[in-house]
Amino acid sequence: MTAATASPSVWRQYNALTKPRVIQLIVFCALIGMVLAVPGVPRLPEVLLGFWACLGIWLVAAAAAAFNCLVEKTIDAKMKRTAWRPTAKGELSDRQALLFSAALCAVGSAILYLMVNPLTMWLTFATFVGYAIIYTVILKPLTPQNIVIGGASGAMPPVLGWAAMTGDVGPEALILFLIIFLWTPPHFWALALYRVEDYRKSGLPMLPVTHGNEFTRLQILLYTVVLMAACLMPFVYGMSSWLYLIVAVVLSIGFIAYAVALFRAYSDELARKTFRFSLIHLSALFAALLVDHYLF
């Protein structure tokens, strides 16, 4: 095989380390924070600022994902869902993955510091440390509450977006943070339910492994109820109008309905549907915030 034909394969391996689909959702949530922080239609300087912020956040988030793949390569190799990752298969060495992660983090942090503002850079770097070190290295193998505590890092994107455009962290950003923070546990626990044997083999103390299927389903239901209350806060606080409220209520009732059905009669297929709906829930909720911001 020639170098020319090998390069695309290597590129795909490095790209896989960044978990592209996860990063897309992260940047989308950060973008929502940016848009909501700017009254009306953004001007060209604000558009450019948003571009640099999205790029910097994307690079640092990708660095965290790559570091996660490096640390969890042994665990990933035991799980069907992750066994294909280049680090798990040994296609990329530890040195390659570490250098790639460090380079992405350095370049992304420099962009945020120089082109956006120092607060956004430090908040983004703190998110990197929270996910790559505190969650991946410490919490995930230690406690079944890893998703709850570690969810704080995953909830940061809209805060980063808000800070990028305003230079501070307002209560609106914290409301968006709370929504994602409460959304994360039922989202991941639905996945863990139908992947429980994978997690059991990996040795990770995920909630279905340590506390059983029924307890996990109860927790999913309780979190979706609390999540609905949080989803109403943008309207209550005055961040959005009736359009967002209607969408939030419909989506929240849908999520609760899945959780109720899952609690009453479990099946792997229903757990998969609940997990998929959770993705629709968050994406559509933030899209509604975006549309509402410009129409009302």
C-alpha positions in Angstrom: 0.0 0.0 0.0 1.4 3.4 -0.9 1.5 6.5 1.3 -1.1 8.1 -0.8 -3.6 5.4 -0.3 -2.8 5.0 3.4 -3.3 8.7 4.3 -7.1 8.7 4.1 -7.2 5.7 6.4 -5.0 7.4 9.0 -7.1 10.6 8.7 -10.2 8.6 9.4 -8.6 7.0 12.4 -7.6 10.4 13.9 -11.1 11.8 13.1 -12.7 8.8 14.9 -10.8 9.7 18.0 -12.6 13.1 18.2 -16.1 11.4 18.3 -17.5 13.7 15.6 -21.2 13.2 16.3 -20.7 14.1 20.0 -18.6 17.1 19.1 -21.3 18.3 16.6 -23.9 18.4 19.4 -21.4 20.1 21.8 -20.7 22.9 19.2 -24.4 23.2 18.4 -25.2 23.8 22.1 -22.4 26.2 22.4 -23.7 28.1 19.3 -27.1 28.3 20.9 -25.5 30.0 23.9 -23.8 32.4 21.6 -26.9 33.3 19.7 -29.0 33.8 22.8 -26.4 36.1 24.3 -26.7 38.5 21.4 -29.9 40.6 21.1 -31.3 40.6 17.6 -29.4 39.6 14.5 -25.6 39.5 15.1 -23.4 41.9 13.2 -20.3 40.9 11.3 -17.9 41.3 14.3 -20.2 39.1 16.4 -20.4 36.5 13.6 -16.6 36.4 13.4 -16.3 36.2 17.1 -18.8 33.3 17.1 -16.8 31.5 14.3 -13.5 31.7 16.3 -15.3 30.5 19.5 -16.9 27.6 17.7 -13.6 26.6 16.2 -11.7 26.8 19.5 -14.4 24.9 21.4 -14.5 22.3 18.7 -10.8 21.7 18.9 -10.6 21.5 22.7 -13.7 19.2 22.9 -12.1 17.0 20.2 -8.9 16.9 22.3 -10.9 15.7 25.3 -12.6 13.0 23.2 -9.2 11.8 21.9 -7.8 11.7 25.4 -10.8 9.8 26.6 -10.2 7.2 23.9 -6.6 6.9 25.0 -7.4 6.4 28.7 -10.2 3.9 28.0 -8.6 1.9 25.2 -8.6 -1.3 27.3 -12.2 -0.8 28.4 -13.3 0.1 24.8 -11.8 -3.1 23.5 -14.1 -5.1 25.7 -17.3 -3.4 24.5 -19.0 -3.9 21.1 -20.1 -0.2 21.0 -16.5 1.0 21.2 -14.3 -1.9 20.1 -13.9 -0.3 16.7 -12.1 2.8 18.0 -8.5 3.1 16.6 -6.9 3.2 20.1 -8.9 0.1 21.2 -7.8 -1.8 18.0 -4.2 -0.6 18.3 -4.3 1.2 15.0 -3.0 4.4 16.7 -0.3 4.2 19.4 -0.6 5.9 22.8 2.0 8.4 21.7 0.1 9.3 18.6 -3.2 9.7 20.5 -1.6 11.8 23.2 0.2 14.1 20.9 -2.9 14.5 18.8 -5.0 15.4 21.9 -2.3 17.8 23.2 -2.0 19.6 19.8 -5.8 20.0 19.5 -6.0 21.4 23.0 -3.1 23.8 22.6 -4.3 25.2 19.3 -7.9 25.4 20.5 -6.9 27.2 23.7 -4.7 29.6 21.8 -7.6 30.5 19.5 -10.0 31.1 22.4 -7.5 33.2 24.3 -6.3 35.3 21.4 -9.4 35.6 19.3 -12.2 35.3 21.8 -11.4 36.1 25.5 -9.5 34.6 28.4 -12.6 33.7 30.3 -13.9 31.4 27.5 -10.4 29.8 27.2 -10.2 29.0 30.9 -13.7 27.8 31.1 -13.2 25.5 28.1 -9.9 24.3 29.5 -11.6 23.6 32.8 -14.2 21.6 30.9 -11.4 19.6 29.2 -9.9 18.8 32.6 -13.3 17.9 34.0 -14.2 15.5 31.3 -10.8 14.0 30.4 -9.3 13.8 33.9 -12.0 14.1 36.7 -14.7 12.1 34.8 -12.7 9.7 32.7 -9.8 8.9 35.0 -11.3 9.3 38.4 -15.1 9.2 38.5 -16.0 6.7 35.8 -14.3 3.7 37.3 -15.1 4.8 40.9 -18.8 5.4 41.3 -22.1 4.6 39.6 -22.9 8.3 39.9 -20.1 9.1 37.4 -22.6 10.3 34.8 -24.4 12.6 37.3 -21.2 14.2 38.6 -19.3 14.1 35.3 -22.4 15.5 33.5 -21.3 19.0 34.6 -18.6 19.0 31.9 -21.0 17.9 29.2 -23.4 20.7 30.3 -20.8 23.5 29.8 -21.1 24.2 26.0 -23.9 26.9 26.2 -22.0 28.5 29.1 -18.9 28.6 26.9 -20.9 30.1 24.1 -22.4 32.8 26.3 -19.1 33.7 27.8 -17.6 34.0 24.4 -20.0 36.7 23.3 -20.5 38.6 26.6 -17.3 38.0 28.6 -19.2 36.8 31.6 -21.6 34.0 32.7 -25.2 35.2 33.2 -28.1 33.4 34.8 -29.5 32.5 31.3 -26.3 30.5 30.6 -26.7 28.7 34.0 -30.3 27.8 33.1 -29.1 26.2 29.8 -26.4 24.4 31.8 -29.0 23.0 34.2 -31.1 21.6 31.4 -28.2 19.6 29.9 -27.0 18.6 33.3 -30.4 17.0 34.2 -30.8 15.6 30.7 -27.5 13.7 30.8 -28.2 10.9 33.3 -31.5 9.6 31.7 -29.9 9.9 28.3 -26.8 7.7 29.3 -28.7 5.4 31.6 -31.1 4.4 28.8 -28.0 3.5 26.7 -26.4 1.6 29.7 -29.6 -0.5 30.2 -29.4 -2.2 26.8 -25.6 -2.2 26.9 -25.4 -3.5 30.4 -23.5 -6.7 29.6 -20.8 -4.6 27.8 -20.4 -2.5 30.9 -20.4 -5.5 33.1 -17.5 -7.0 31.1 -15.6 -3.7 31.2 -15.8 -3.5 34.9 -17.2 0.0 35.0 -19.7 0.6 37.8 -22.5 1.9 35.7 -25.9 2.1 37.5 -27.6 -0.9 35.8 -24.6 -3.0 36.8 -24.4 -1.9 40.5 -28.0 -1.2 41.3 -30.0 -3.3 38.7 -32.3 -2.7 35.9 -35.4 -1.7 37.9 -33.6 0.9 40.0 -32.1 2.5 36.9 -35.4 2.7 35.2 -36.8 4.5 38.3 -34.0 7.0 38.2 -34.6 7.7 34.5 -38.2 8.4 35.2 -37.5 10.7 38.2 -34.9 12.6 36.2 -37.2 13.2 33.2 -39.8 14.7 35.6 -37.2 17.1 37.1 -35.8 17.8 33.7 -39.3 19.0 32.5 -39.3 21.6 35.3 -35.8 22.8 34.2 -37.0 22.9 30.5 -39.7 25.4 31.5 -37.3 27.8 33.1 -36.3 29.7 29.9 -39.9 30.7 29.5 -40.4 31.5 33.2 -37.2 33.6 33.3 -38.2 35.5 30.2 -35.6 34.1 27.8 -38.3 32.7 25.4 -41.9 33.1 24.4 -44.9 30.7 24.0 -43.4 29.0 21.0 -40.5 27.6 23.0 -42.9 26.7 25.9 -45.1 24.6 23.6 -42.2 22.8 22.1 -40.6 22.2 25.6 -43.8 20.9 27.0 -44.4 18.5 24.1 -40.8 17.2 24.2 -40.8 16.8 27.9 -44.1 14.9 28.0 -42.7 12.7 25.3 -39.5 12.0 27.3 -41.5 11.2 30.4 -43.9 9.0 28.4 -40.9 6.9 27.2 -39.5 6.8 30.8 -42.9 5.6 32.2 -43.2 2.9 29.5 -39.7 1.8 30.2 -40.3 1.6 33.9 -43.5 -0.4 33.5 -42.3 -2.9 31.0 -38.6 -3.1 30.1 -37.2 -4.2 26.7 -33.9 -3.5 25.0 -35.8 -2.1 22.0 -37.7 0.4 24.2 -34.4 1.4 25.9 -32.9 2.1 22.5 -36.0 4.2 21.5 -35.7 6.1 24.8 -32.0 6.8 24.1 -32.7 8.0 20.6 -35.6 10.2 21.7 -33.3 11.8 24.3 -31.1 13.0 21.4 -34.1 14.4 19.6 -35.3 16.0 22.8 -32.2 18.0 23.4 -31.6 19.0 19.8 -35.2 20.0 19.2 -35.3 21.9 22.5 -32.3 24.0 21.7 -33.4 24.5 18.1 -36.7 25.8 19.4 -34.8 28.3 21.6 -33.0 29.4 18.5 -36.1 29.9 16.4 -37.9 31.6 19.2 -35.0 34.0 19.7 -35.4 35.4 16.2 -39.1 35.2 15.7 -40.2 36.9 19.0 
